[in-house]
Amino acid sequence: MLNALPCSYWDGNMERDYPQKEGAEELNICDQPTEGPGAYADTLATSLSLLGSHMFPYHGEVVDRDVKTSVSTEDPVETLLPDPTAVERTSTLEAELSQKADTESQESEDIGLSAQSDEVVLAEASVNNGKDSSGEFVVALLAGSKLEEHCVGTEGTSSVLSESIAEEAPPLSHRDEDVTAESWRQHRKHVFVLSEAGKPIYSRYGSEEALSSTMGVMMALVSFVQSGDNMIRSVYSEERTVVFVQKGPLVLVCVANSRQSEQQLRDELLYVYYQIISMLTQASITRIFEHKKNYDLRRLLAGSEKILDGLLDLVDWDPSFLLAAVHCLPLPSSLRDSLSQILQKAITPNLVFSILIAKKQLVTIVQEKTVIEDARLEPADVHLLLNLIGASSAFQAGEIWTPICLPLFNPDCYFYAYISYLDPPECTVCLLLLSTDKEAFYAVAECKRRIEEAMVAQNSLSLIEKAQSYSVSQVGVSDLRHFMYKPFDVPDNHRQLTQFTSPEMEAPYSSAEEKMRLLDLYRYMHSRIHSSSRPLKLIYHVAERETLLAWVTSKFELYTCFSPLVTKACAITAITKLLRWLKKEEDRLFIRYPPKYSTTPNPSKSSRKSEQQDSTDNGFMSLL
Amino acid sequence: MPEISKMKKPDVKVVILGDMNVGKTSLLHRYTERKFRDTISTVGGAFYLKQWGPYNISIWDTAGREQFHGLGSMYCRGAAAVILTYDVTSWQSLAELEERFLSLTDTANHDCIYAIVGNKADLTDPRAQLPADPQSPAEGGEPGTGPRVPSACPTPPASPLSPGSPPQQVGREEAAALYGRVLRYKGLDEGSSLPADRMCFETSARTGYNVDLLFETLFDLVLPSILRKRTENQRSPTVDLEDYCEPPGRRRGCC
């Protein structure tokens, strides 16, 4: 089927790294796929083309190369620049900004704009090859020319290449999608989860059954590369990136044309993995597959698909995931403090976290003292909790009691979560209490009643009701359209939960398409800032319809979006003003001093763990 | 804890068990909210307090997913009534009751009563298709108001035990036979227990058919248990549901 390929081209970089002979064999196999000589590259190529023929009907050409021979002098991001008019003049900008910072340093020292040499110097030169995975493979799937009538069930391949972003109002059930349809292929981001035995566990679109052969090929790829003591990491085509993540007995695959960096996609897959862990724990997944290699994990995850679907939607639409930080609801600090005190007083033995959420944002969080000494709550764990609440709120009058694992806190143990809405039937204010004691429901429910009473007495609910996200206009900088600001730990409070703040997305970013476009721009800026090969500290990016400036220092990470005609000088002044405004408002925008309580009379670190160990499998092991 | 007197203390506990997607949450939602709407798979268990005359009845709506299997015995501890729910269009869901859920009731009260409930009866029984509740004509926000076809409520993919076989309907006799086996499992004498024809129900959360009958029958039947507990409590006022001690060594099954 592949010999219908029109003559393909080789990317210059690839060719340099790849022996010509191998290339010839490659073409050979295209002619006679069944009689491949069995050489490494051939088998791999066959698997890849199988996968390719399902996922990318247009591309039949495959090439693999070893990453160690091609230290990335080529910058794939460069070629993917969403906008050809984009310019980056970081060095001059840096000079200007540092100059500006110098003049302002006196007053702005406290807001992190001081001209510390290490901050303003661009890190552009510091290519970090240090941990470049010498043994790992990057398999590049070259985008060949358009190929017609090429594979499984496609005919009339329309050349609609641009993925419409208007996917956010998806049809009711993704599960029933026809996986051979063109529309299925055109999804912006596919995510698959499979077991090492190649059994499908989850697919974002389409039913796992219908995709079992595709997933089988994915697994073949993974294990083939593995058999050579290597690890497949990614496959690139002109339009799509395929990223593989292997975690224990699970393999996660993402196929995206969102133009995100490999690292970003990898991080997103990790969120999916962690959400699965949050439901089953790592220990029990490991044990299940030790017990039975070809176990169908869908038995245990059945019913949780919506939680994973919801997570992937959040990942696409909520920058908290990109920034790995928690967005909290802006509140007058006095109100936040009084709410914290209410939570702080309503305690019972073994209670470890009390979390108040309103409008899907964090209001306050109170932690057990000994817990906070051990480890801090990671933003990712909070994201997973918020997603769980969002995905399980169908019937909100009840009080939910469910085991949940916080994978970054401890991937092998369960907490028991009490979830209840305080304002039915609106259900915007949610209380989440985490205990280590499986039997503590009634005691924890009693804490809720005390919290409820105190909140009624202080009229807190209606005060929370008034709180809302802020408009960027409050900053008072005319050209500033939007921003995301993530301060890093302040020295005196290392155990702070990482947070960020961001105004509402307002016009021109009110439609879903425009929102996604801005988020994509932010993702692009983020990928440049965090590029592993060429990290940047400062980017001034003139895009088609806006101008963006991203800046990372030792104290904060800042992404700003300006109107397109803003001058560099204006942008710099604006950022100075913005930082000053943020400093002034920080008590309202962030949880400043997360309070603690003590619920264990004789705190011993071991008790926390041993108590939970016996319940790691939550009883379902007996059903295997 | 003496200060918890403010809390409305549940007098008695009712637990709803059954495989996922049989409609446990929908049944309870129909009963408490008089509505039918799409629900999301329950996580863990959800606790509701129902005022029944002077009594507070706690109802635990549990998750049917295997993931939460281990919690079942905790939810069932000290239960006065257990509603074993299956889907009338899925024979497998009835079989699951015996295989997976019956053993969870080991922690229930000795005099616990059991109801076998076949939900989704509107799919098999024309009588169940008429709205039982005239105040709620159209079904919530449900898109298709026409009679559902069985494929609209798929058997969970979680039952690989019956690969690909079409859903098999469950007759009342099979439910009654299961009721008999439940009694035998519990070591109860069929003669002195409630008869199967009183304790087997076919319901429809969608139309409301038999839903009130189910809950109200059960609530009336657990009243004696409430009264007895109250008199016991007068002797030792600190004993309550949570203090129920199960026989040691009973729970650790296989694994």
HADDOCK unambig.tbl for C-alpha pairs under 7 A between the chains (distance, minus, plus):
assign (segid A and resid 298 and name CA) (segid B and resid 158 and name CA) 6.28 0.50 0.50
assign (segid A and resid 299 and name CA) (segid B and resid 66 and name CA) 6.85 0.50 0.50
assign (segid A and resid 299 and name CA) (segid B and resid 158 and name CA) 4.37 0.50 0.50
assign (segid A and resid 300 and name CA) (segid B and resid 65 and name CA) 6.82 0.50 0.50
assign (segid A and resid 300 and name CA) (segid B and resid 66 and name CA) 5.41 0.50 0.50
assign (segid A and resid 300 and name CA) (segid B and resid 67 and name CA) 4.80 0.50 0.50
assign (segid A and resid 301 and name CA) (segid B and resid 67 and name CA) 6.79 0.50 0.50
assign (segid A and resid 302 and name CA) (segid B and resid 65 and name CA) 6.70 0.50 0.50
assign (segid A and resid 302 and name CA) (segid B and resid 157 and name CA) 6.82 0.50 0.50
assign (segid A and resid 302 and name CA) (segid B and resid 158 and name CA) 5.68 0.50 0.50
assign (segid A and resid 303 and name CA) (segid B and resid 41 and name CA) 5.33 0.50 0.50
assign (segid A and resid 303 and name CA) (segid B and resid 65 and name CA) 6.86 0.50 0.50
assign (segid A and resid 392 and name CA) (segid B and resid 40 and name CA) 6.25 0.50 0.50
assign (segid A and resid 392 and name CA) (segid B and resid 42 and name CA) 6.66 0.50 0.50
assign (segid A and resid 392 and name CA) (segid B and resid 43 and name CA) 6.80 0.50 0.50
assign (segid A and resid 394 and name CA) (segid B and resid 39 and name CA) 5.39 0.50 0.50
assign (segid A and resid 394 and name CA) (segid B and resid 40 and name CA) 5.55 0.50 0.50
assign (segid A and resid 395 and name CA) (segid B and resid 39 and name CA) 6.91 0.50 0.50
assign (segid A and resid 398 and name CA) (segid B and resid 46 and name CA) 5.54 0.50 0.50
assign (segid A and resid 398 and name CA) (segid B and resid 47 and name CA) 5.26 0.50 0.50
assign (segid A and resid 398 and name CA) (segid B and resid 48 and name CA) 5.06 0.50 0.50
assign (segid A and resid 399 and name CA) (segid B and resid 46 and name CA) 5.23 0.50 0.50
assign (segid A and resid 399 and name CA) (segid B and resid 47 and name CA) 4.88 0.50 0.50
assign (segid A and resid 399 and name CA) (segid B and resid 48 and name CA) 6.66 0.50 0.50
assign (segid A and resid 400 and name CA) (segid B and resid 44 and name CA) 6.97 0.50 0.50
assign (segid A and resid 400 and name CA) (segid B and resid 45 and name CA) 5.65 0.50 0.50
assign (segid A and resid 400 and name CA) (segid B and resid 46 and name CA) 4.21 0.50 0.50
assign (segid A and resid 400 and name CA) (segid B and resid 47 and name CA) 6.14 0.50 0.50
assign (segid A and resid 401 and name CA) (segid B and resid 44 and name CA) 5.71 0.50 0.50
assign (segid A and resid 401 and name CA) (segid B and resid 45 and name CA) 5.38 0.50 0.50
assign (segid A and resid 401 and name CA) (segid B and resid 46 and name CA) 6.16 0.50 0.50
assign (segid A and resid 402 and name CA) (segid B and resid 43 and name CA) 6.12 0.50 0.50
assign (segid A and resid 402 and name CA) (segid B and resid 44 and name CA) 3.99 0.50 0.50
assign (segid A and resid 402 and name CA) (segid B and resid 45 and name CA) 6.19 0.50 0.50
assign (segid A and resid 403 and name CA) (segid B and resid 44 and name CA) 6.59 0.50 0.50
assign (segid A and resid 446 and name CA) (segid B and resid 4 and name CA) 6.90 0.50 0.50
assign (segid A and resid 618 and name CA) (segid B and resid 68 and name CA) 6.70 0.50 0.50
assign (segid A and resid 618 and name CA) (segid B and resid 70 and name CA) 4.89 0.50 0.50
assign (segid A and resid 618 and name CA) (segid B and resid 71 and name CA) 6.96 0.50 0.50
assign (segid A and resid 619 and name CA) (segid B and resid 69 and name CA) 5.75 0.50 0.50
assign (segid A and resid 619 and name CA) (segid B and resid 70 and name CA) 3.64 0.50 0.50
assign (segid A and resid 620 and name CA) (segid B and resid 66 and name CA) 6.16 0.50 0.50
assign (segid A and resid 620 and name CA) (segid B and resid 67 and name CA) 5.98 0.50 0.50
assign (segid A and resid 620 and name CA) (segid B and resid 68 and name CA) 6.91 0.50 0.50
assign (segid A and resid 620 and name CA) (segid B and resid 69 and name CA) 5.37 0.50 0.50
assign (segid A and resid 620 and name CA) (segid B and resid 70 and name CA) 5.86 0.50 0.50
assign (segid A and resid 621 and name CA) (segid B and resid 255 and name CA) 6.01 0.50 0.50
assign (segid A and resid 622 and name CA) (segid B and resid 254 and name CA) 5.67 0.50 0.50
assign (segid A and resid 622 and name CA) (segid B and resid 255 and name CA) 4.94 0.50 0.50
